[in-house]
C-alpha cells in the first residue's frame, strides 16, 4: 500500500487520501476489505473512514482508492450520509363544479 496524496479540508473536518492498493492475481477488493486495510495503514478507526471510489484499470494488479477520514462520527454522518429532503409535490388543482 502506498500513499500518493493527502489533502485536508478544514471546513468539512476531513482529510482526503489517494492510495495505491496492490492486489496481485485477485479481483478488485470490496469496500469492507479496503476499509480494514486503510484503517490499519493510516492508524485511524474504521468507523471514521469512508471509501469514496475504487479505480482499477483493466488487467491491472493494483487499484487507486480515494478515502475520506473524519475527525468524529458526527461529521462523517453529516457530510457523507446527509439525506436530501424530498421536493414537495405540487398539488393538482381540480376544478370543482360551481354550486347551484
QUIQUINOR-V368748 format. One line per field, one symbol per residue. ss: DSSP state (a for helix, b for strand, c for the rest). psi: psi as a letter, one per 40 degrees, with the letter a starting at -180 (. if undefined). A space follows every 10 residues. Layout:
BEGIN
ss: ???
psi: ???
END
This chain:
BEGIN
ss: cbbbbbbbbc cccbbbbbbb bbcccccccc aaaaaaaaaa aacccaaabb bbbbbbcccc cbbbbbbbbb ccaaaaaaaa cccccccccc cccccccccc
psi: hhhdihhhgd defiihihhh highfiihii dddddddddd defiideehh hdihhhihei fiihhhhhhi didddddddd fhhihiihhh hhhhhiiii.
END
